[in-house]
Amino acid sequence: MVMLHAWMNGELVGTWSVERQVHRFRYAPTWVRSSHFRPLSLSLPLTASGELRGDSVRNYFDNLLPDNADIRERLRQRYRLPSTDVFDLLQALGRDCVGALQLLPPDQEPEGWRSIHCERLDEAALEQLLYALPLSSPLASAQEDALRISIAGAQEKTALTWHRGKWCRPLGATPTTHIIKLPLGLIGGVMQRVDAGDSVYNEWLCSRILAAMGLPVASARVEHFGRHTVLAVERFDRARMKEGWIARLPQEDFCQAFGLPPTMKYESQGGPGLNQCLGLLNASSQGGDKTYFLLAQLAFFLLAATDGHAKNFSLHLHAGGRYEMTPLYDVLSMWPYFGKGPNQFRARQAGPAMLLRGRNPHRHFHTIEARHWRQLALQHGGEPVWQAMLALVQGAEDALAVAEGELPDDFPVRTWERISEGVRHHQQRFMREAGQ
């Protein structure tokens, strides 16, 4: 049997063990009695015995890791691990996970978690860190060994701590505060590839448009580290405390909440669709979360954002089992990539990750009409939700104006033009179909 202890802000939550490929999690009695108690996941509720086992346990931890197999293999090679098994990877990388978890061997406890210990990085060190990120060769330096973090997702990224106006490498139990994302480059499969070399600017612009529409979204900024242009996304699962330390905030994505593996993040792969997600939000402690989720889907339609799958929505987990939606994140518009040339995607093939359903499911943006949105609104909140949808679409032009005023001088002109023109195209079609 192998095991790791799970900690949250200095409190032992429980023990994750694997024996004969069976995954178990047992809550610590001290955690169950704690005023901070909450289940590790909605899919891992407290039982009479305090123990859970099986796929739901494995899937929860699996979702803490990158879901790209190539990235997992590079991590295996970099840290000289025996396999890309979930336990092997998190045994090496679990010091700083998404949400509040720290995963440590049974003979270790988190030290210094109520203080900040980090090493400042100059531009040369930042550039070297990012240069080494995609490499598969093992890196054996003590400095690299100190930065063992696990970030879910499908692209190359790392995480750093922003402290006293400088980028730093966290040491010991100090959390990271920002996720650092490299450009995507060529994405897709063998038959269809798209050049998303502008993804840093694209995602930043989408975040500014969403914010201008009034939707909660993770704060992000474009940074230049030597030759690298990256997106620095502020973590909403971190909080700076008045005593001067950084707290980790419990959260989970919708795959974890439903007990599903990351391979089922898309509805087309058997993952949750709109109705299942809205059902989950019925019990949110924030009464407006269902409307917020629906407005996010409509904003994704305007942006032609195709990646709104279950791992790109998350929940804050509060004490006592309460939960609410987190801000939006990882939103990328496909408008710059539509076309018929090399490394472009045909617009008529693009559609939402979660399908709108009338008499038939609508798999492509060009088949989705305003009446389908109205039907969805009336099913989940009634006329007030429909009016909120109309207001969001009507305000899209103002949101674009706000975002345009925030564009940095080096922002790619084509990226702005394609996204703004695309949003206007979907906005005008929606308003025409809605009779506005």
Wavefront OBJ file of the C-alpha trace (Angstrom):
o trace
v 0.000 0.000 0.000
v 1.141 3.539 -0.777
v -0.350 6.628 0.829
v -0.253 10.408 1.001
v -1.697 12.742 3.586
v -3.979 15.550 2.387
v -3.627 18.911 4.151
v -5.533 22.209 3.960
v -3.884 25.286 5.470
v -2.051 23.278 8.096
v -4.940 20.948 9.000
v -4.835 17.240 8.196
v -7.880 16.426 6.045
v -7.315 12.732 5.521
v -5.310 9.957 3.906
v -5.316 8.905 0.256
v -4.099 5.343 -0.213
v -3.780 2.937 -3.128
v -3.583 -0.824 -2.746
v -3.945 -3.278 -5.616
v -5.158 -0.399 -7.812
v -8.034 0.401 -5.433
v -8.061 4.056 -4.373
v -9.291 4.957 -0.880
v -9.708 8.203 1.003
v -10.284 8.320 4.760
v -11.196 11.572 6.489
v -9.144 12.406 9.576
v -11.266 12.527 12.774
v -9.723 15.900 13.652
v -10.893 17.295 10.298
v -14.434 16.015 10.795
v -14.532 17.849 14.138
v -12.920 21.018 12.776
v -14.878 24.255 12.338
v -13.336 24.357 8.849
v -14.747 20.951 7.893
v -16.152 20.431 4.432
v -16.036 17.363 2.185
v -13.011 17.141 -0.069
v -15.493 17.060 -2.960
v -19.232 16.944 -3.513
v -18.528 13.487 -4.939
v -16.718 12.417 -1.730
v -19.246 13.055 1.067
v -18.524 12.109 4.641
v -19.710 8.556 5.360
v -20.381 6.804 8.661
v -17.017 5.051 8.410
v -15.214 8.157 7.178
v -13.811 6.163 4.236
v -14.594 6.175 0.515
v -13.142 3.985 -2.185
v -13.224 3.368 -5.914
v -13.390 5.447 -9.067
v -14.730 8.603 -7.430
v -11.588 8.804 -5.283
v -9.244 8.157 -8.187
v -11.102 10.589 -10.436
v -10.945 13.368 -7.862
v -7.160 13.194 -7.687
v -6.781 12.549 -11.424
v -8.459 15.904 -12.070
v -5.715 17.708 -10.127
v -3.256 16.851 -12.906
v -2.815 18.106 -16.476
v -5.165 16.075 -18.660
v -2.799 16.153 -21.643
v -0.997 12.800 -21.933
v 2.108 14.352 -23.517
v 2.469 16.831 -20.651
v 2.095 13.995 -18.134
v 4.809 12.041 -19.909
v 7.132 15.064 -19.876
v 6.511 15.442 -16.145
v 7.306 11.763 -15.627
v 10.613 12.158 -17.442
v 11.474 15.466 -15.794
v 11.074 14.078 -12.282
v 12.304 10.556 -13.104
v 9.051 8.920 -12.042
v 8.262 5.231 -12.624
v 5.011 5.948 -14.494
v 2.361 8.532 -15.353
v 0.030 6.927 -12.818
v -2.049 9.436 -10.864
v -0.429 8.538 -7.542
v 3.135 8.587 -8.897
v 2.641 12.046 -10.403
v 0.957 13.589 -7.369
v 3.488 12.065 -5.000
v 6.020 14.260 -6.809
v 3.837 17.264 -7.679
v 1.219 17.505 -4.951
v 2.780 20.194 -2.771
v 0.700 22.923 -4.432
v -2.502 21.706 -6.091
v -5.541 23.416 -7.521
v -7.728 24.365 -4.576
v -6.495 24.063 -1.000
v -4.839 20.644 -1.018
v -1.257 19.834 -0.231
v -0.327 16.172 -0.647
v 2.617 15.067 1.480
v 4.166 11.768 2.610
v 2.901 10.478 5.983
v 6.187 11.431 7.679
v 5.987 15.085 6.588
v 3.873 18.019 7.706
v 3.489 21.389 5.972
v 5.925 23.832 7.561
v 5.755 27.602 7.461
v 2.315 27.696 5.855
v 1.360 30.800 7.883
v 4.281 32.775 6.465
v 5.690 33.553 3.032
v 9.020 32.074 2.004
v 10.060 32.561 -1.592
v 12.996 33.338 -3.847
v 12.876 36.332 -6.154
v 13.416 35.570 -9.833
v 15.016 38.051 -12.204
v 14.047 38.188 -15.874
v 16.820 35.788 -16.911
v 15.672 33.210 -14.354
v 12.044 33.595 -15.443
v 13.020 33.148 -19.077
v 15.018 30.014 -18.268
v 12.145 28.590 -16.217
v 9.756 29.005 -19.141
v 12.295 27.734 -21.667
v 12.667 24.513 -19.670
v 8.933 24.030 -19.185
v 8.146 22.032 -22.371
v 11.385 20.049 -22.301
v 11.230 16.347 -21.567
v 14.792 16.016 -20.282
v 15.038 15.607 -16.495
v 15.987 18.727 -14.569
v 17.887 17.855 -11.460
v 18.652 21.222 -9.872
v 17.542 21.876 -6.315
v 15.734 25.006 -7.487
v 13.622 23.091 -9.976
v 12.940 20.450 -7.364
v 11.494 23.141 -5.111
v 8.857 24.065 -7.677
v 6.811 20.876 -7.782
v 3.245 21.922 -8.426
v 0.225 20.326 -10.021
v -2.041 22.386 -12.281
v -4.946 20.864 -14.166
v -5.536 21.702 -17.820
v -4.461 20.815 -21.323
v -1.648 23.287 -22.036
v 1.871 24.058 -20.847
v 1.810 26.210 -17.732
v 3.533 26.731 -14.440
v 2.768 28.817 -11.362
v 4.633 31.470 -9.387
v 4.149 33.660 -6.338
v 3.751 37.426 -6.705
v 5.251 38.952 -3.563
v 6.176 42.553 -2.851
v 5.975 43.497 -6.502
v 8.250 40.693 -7.721
v 7.809 37.246 -9.256
v 9.094 34.569 -6.914
v 9.608 30.840 -6.649
v 7.646 29.650 -3.583
v 9.547 27.638 -0.990
v 8.267 25.108 1.516
v 4.516 25.381 2.108
v 4.161 28.845 0.541
v 1.449 28.743 -2.146
v 1.695 30.035 -5.677
v -0.544 33.015 -6.464
v -0.573 33.109 -10.277
v -0.769 30.549 -13.063
v 1.652 31.354 -15.890
v 0.422 30.192 -19.301
v 2.512 29.893 -22.458
v 1.053 30.414 -25.953
v -0.776 27.351 -27.235
v 0.795 27.322 -30.709
v -0.604 24.646 -33.013
v -3.547 22.843 -31.421
v -5.853 20.072 -32.573
v -5.423 16.615 -34.018
v -3.898 15.087 -37.109
v -6.850 15.912 -39.380
v -7.503 19.449 -38.124
v -4.940 21.834 -36.645
v -5.291 25.477 -35.679
v -2.549 28.051 -35.169
v -3.309 29.565 -31.756
v 0.002 31.340 -31.383
v -1.880 34.432 -30.181
v -3.661 32.542 -27.371
v -2.118 34.682 -24.614
v -3.614 37.851 -26.102
v -6.815 36.060 -27.113
v -7.505 34.749 -23.609
v -6.627 38.102 -22.035
v -9.048 39.906 -24.360
v -11.829 37.386 -23.681
v -11.370 37.960 -19.953
v -11.665 41.731 -20.406
v -14.796 41.421 -22.567
v -16.421 39.056 -20.063
v -15.592 41.415 -17.201
v -17.061 44.349 -19.139
v -20.222 42.276 -19.633
v -20.504 42.057 -15.855
v -19.481 38.410 -15.486
v -17.028 37.343 -12.755
v -13.765 36.292 -14.396
v -10.250 35.522 -13.194
v -7.971 38.557 -13.266
v -5.159 38.211 -15.805
v -2.388 40.260 -17.343
v 0.078 39.809 -20.199
v 3.716 39.603 -19.108
v 6.969 39.521 -21.089
v 9.796 37.425 -19.657
v 12.678 37.816 -22.080
v 11.589 36.262 -25.363
v 8.472 34.739 -23.784
v 5.048 36.357 -23.794
v 2.824 34.736 -21.171
v -0.529 35.188 -19.482
v -0.338 35.582 -15.705
v -3.707 34.553 -14.242
v -4.357 35.454 -10.617
v -5.516 32.408 -8.682
v -8.956 32.776 -7.136
v -8.203 29.755 -4.942
v -5.756 31.898 -2.956
v -6.370 34.733 -0.471
v -3.911 37.114 1.152
v -4.603 37.220 4.879
v -4.235 40.333 7.027
v -1.625 38.497 9.130
v 0.621 38.406 6.062
v 0.278 34.821 4.829
v -1.464 33.347 1.785
v -4.369 30.963 2.381
v -5.398 28.176 0.049
v -9.139 28.163 -0.720
v -10.945 24.846 -1.332
v -12.441 24.468 -4.782
v -13.139 21.780 -7.367
v -14.102 21.654 -11.013
v -17.377 20.194 -12.250
v -15.718 16.910 -13.264
v -14.619 16.434 -9.660
v -18.034 17.460 -8.340
v -19.691 14.815 -10.539
v -17.041 12.184 -9.744
v -15.966 11.936 -13.394
v -12.477 11.448 -14.865
v -10.967 14.263 -16.962
v -11.453 12.114 -20.064
v -15.191 12.827 -19.704
v -14.970 16.613 -19.485
v -16.891 17.129 -22.744
v -20.572 16.318 -23.057
v -19.711 14.466 -26.273
v -17.453 12.176 -24.184
v -20.239 11.357 -21.750
v -19.635 14.334 -19.480
v -22.226 16.682 -18.012
v -24.374 18.932 -20.182
v -26.322 22.066 -19.392
v -29.136 20.352 -17.504
v -26.797 18.376 -15.251
v -24.729 21.474 -14.457
v -27.828 23.530 -13.740
v -29.065 20.731 -11.494
v -25.796 20.893 -9.565
v -26.228 24.655 -9.151
v -29.732 24.221 -7.719
v -28.067 23.718 -4.346
v -25.571 26.569 -4.679
v -25.448 28.954 -1.730
v -25.603 31.792 -4.275
v -29.097 32.007 -5.699
v -27.878 33.728 -8.853
v -25.435 31.017 -9.911
v -27.816 29.356 -12.382
v -28.378 32.665 -14.172
v -24.639 33.386 -14.066
v -23.944 29.979 -15.650
v -26.524 30.572 -18.403
v -25.175 34.048 -19.134
v -21.687 32.566 -19.374
v -22.953 30.115 -22.001
v -24.459 33.006 -23.971
v -21.227 35.001 -23.703
v -19.350 31.945 -25.017
v -21.738 31.945 -27.988
v -20.911 35.592 -28.727
v -17.186 34.868 -28.422
v -17.384 31.583 -30.359
v -15.676 29.982 -27.351
v -15.843 26.234 -27.888
v -14.127 24.958 -24.727
v -16.741 25.518 -22.024
v -16.509 21.934 -20.776
v -16.904 20.594 -17.236
v -13.287 21.237 -16.228
v -13.624 24.899 -17.153
v -16.287 25.538 -14.526
v -15.496 25.288 -10.825
v -17.001 25.620 -7.366
v -15.741 27.301 -4.214
v -16.284 24.827 -1.348
v -17.238 26.483 1.935
v -17.342 25.177 5.495
v -20.303 22.979 6.287
v -20.750 21.746 2.718
v -21.953 25.008 1.128
v -20.677 25.879 -2.344
v -20.917 28.470 -5.105
v -19.453 29.039 -8.552
v -15.983 30.496 -8.977
v -15.132 33.183 -11.540
v -14.779 32.116 -15.168
v -11.383 31.119 -16.567
v -9.672 29.568 -19.619
v -11.979 31.267 -22.148
v -10.577 31.392 -25.691
v -12.374 32.764 -28.740
v -12.274 30.818 -31.992
v -13.049 33.881 -34.133
v -9.360 34.495 -35.027
v -8.966 30.908 -36.227
v -11.927 30.575 -38.582
v -11.139 30.300 -42.274
v -10.434 27.899 -45.101
v -6.653 28.198 -45.205
v -3.892 26.128 -43.590
v -4.146 25.812 -39.806
v -7.606 27.371 -39.769
v -10.964 25.976 -38.713
v -14.211 26.080 -40.672
v -16.668 28.281 -38.813
v -19.650 26.071 -39.606
v -18.004 23.174 -37.760
v -17.613 25.126 -34.501
v -20.049 24.773 -31.639
v -20.469 24.873 -27.870
v -18.987 22.262 -25.558
v -22.399 21.911 -23.877
v -25.288 21.618 -26.319
v -28.471 23.645 -26.427
v -31.403 21.343 -27.026
v -34.728 22.017 -28.669
v -36.329 19.273 -30.655
v -32.763 18.360 -31.577
v -29.363 19.083 -30.024
v -27.602 22.070 -31.592
v -23.980 21.129 -32.154
v -22.907 24.173 -34.170
v -23.075 27.893 -33.477
v -24.659 28.674 -36.831
v -27.728 26.546 -35.955
v -28.332 28.220 -32.573
v -30.994 30.937 -32.717
v -32.322 33.443 -30.204
v -35.445 31.324 -29.704
v -33.298 28.482 -28.407
v -31.776 30.795 -25.794
v -35.232 32.058 -24.835
v -36.480 28.492 -24.421
v -33.486 27.697 -22.197
v -34.087 30.835 -20.129
v -37.775 30.100 -19.623
v -36.948 26.545 -18.505
v -34.420 27.755 -15.915
v -35.635 30.918 -14.269
v -38.280 32.317 -16.567
v -38.700 35.795 -18.020
v -36.146 37.488 -15.703
v -33.413 35.218 -17.075
v -34.463 35.982 -20.652
v -34.332 39.706 -19.903
v -30.846 39.239 -18.437
v -29.805 37.479 -21.653
v -31.175 40.332 -23.768
v -29.345 42.867 -21.610
v -26.042 40.999 -21.959
v -26.299 40.833 -25.755
v -27.488 44.432 -26.051
v -24.515 45.526 -23.957
v -21.945 43.630 -26.023
v -21.010 46.728 -28.056
v -20.354 48.706 -24.881
v -18.296 45.802 -23.510
v -16.175 45.811 -26.666
v -15.615 49.551 -26.297
v -14.423 49.091 -22.712
v -12.080 46.261 -23.732
v -10.716 48.257 -26.676
v -9.790 51.061 -24.305
v -7.706 48.600 -22.283
v -5.715 47.154 -25.214
v -1.936 47.411 -24.722
v 0.101 49.034 -27.474
v 1.553 45.714 -28.643
v -1.797 43.925 -28.895
v -2.120 42.020 -32.235
v -4.443 44.037 -34.476
v -5.791 40.973 -36.264
v -6.765 39.262 -32.985
v -8.753 42.316 -31.880
v -10.421 42.774 -35.256
v -11.459 39.140 -35.665
v -12.846 38.814 -32.133
v -14.650 42.169 -32.089
v -16.130 41.625 -35.562
v -17.191 38.093 -34.625
v -18.892 39.224 -31.418
v -20.762 41.904 -33.374
v -21.817 39.332 -35.969
v -23.371 37.019 -33.357
v -24.806 39.964 -31.440
v -26.573 41.397 -34.476
v -27.923 38.004 -35.533
v -29.237 37.326 -32.028
v -30.954 40.715 -31.743
v -32.500 40.379 -35.197
v -33.858 36.925 -34.376
v -35.116 38.162 -30.989
v -37.040 40.958 -32.709
v -35.061 43.671 -30.951
l 1 2 3 4 5 6 7 8 9 10 11 12 13 14 15 16 17 18 19 20 21 22 23 24 25 26 27 28 29 30 31 32 33 34 35 36 37 38 39 40 41 42 43 44 45 46 47 48 49 50 51 52 53 54 55 56 57 58 59 60 61 62 63 64 65 66 67 68 69 70 71 72 73 74 75 76 77 78 79 80 81 82 83 84 85 86 87 88 89 90 91 92 93 94 95 96 97 98 99 100 101 102 103 104 105 106 107 108 109 110 111 112 113 114 115 116 117 118 119 120 121 122 123 124 125 126 127 128 129 130 131 132 133 134 135 136 137 138 139 140 141 142 143 144 145 146 147 148 149 150 151 152 153 154 155 156 157 158 159 160 161 162 163 164 165 166 167 168 169 170 171 172 173 174 175 176 177 178 179 180 181 182 183 184 185 186 187 188 189 190 191 192 193 194 195 196 197 198 199 200 201 202 203 204 205 206 207 208 209 210 211 212 213 214 215 216 217 218 219 220 221 222 223 224 225 226 227 228 229 230 231 232 233 234 235 236 237 238 239 240 241 242 243 244 245 246 247 248 249 250 251 252 253 254 255 256 257 258 259 260 261 262 263 264 265 266 267 268 269 270 271 272 273 274 275 276 277 278 279 280 281 282 283 284 285 286 287 288 289 290 291 292 293 294 295 296 297 298 299 300 301 302 303 304 305 306 307 308 309 310 311 312 313 314 315 316 317 318 319 320 321 322 323 324 325 326 327 328 329 330 331 332 333 334 335 336 337 338 339 340 341 342 343 344 345 346 347 348 349 350 351 352 353 354 355 356 357 358 359 360 361 362 363 364 365 366 367 368 369 370 371 372 373 374 375 376 377 378 379 380 381 382 383 384 385 386 387 388 389 390 391 392 393 394 395 396 397 398 399 400 401 402 403 404 405 406 407 408 409 410 411 412 413 414 415 416 417 418 419 420 421 422 423 424 425 426 427 428 429 430 431 432 433 434 435 436
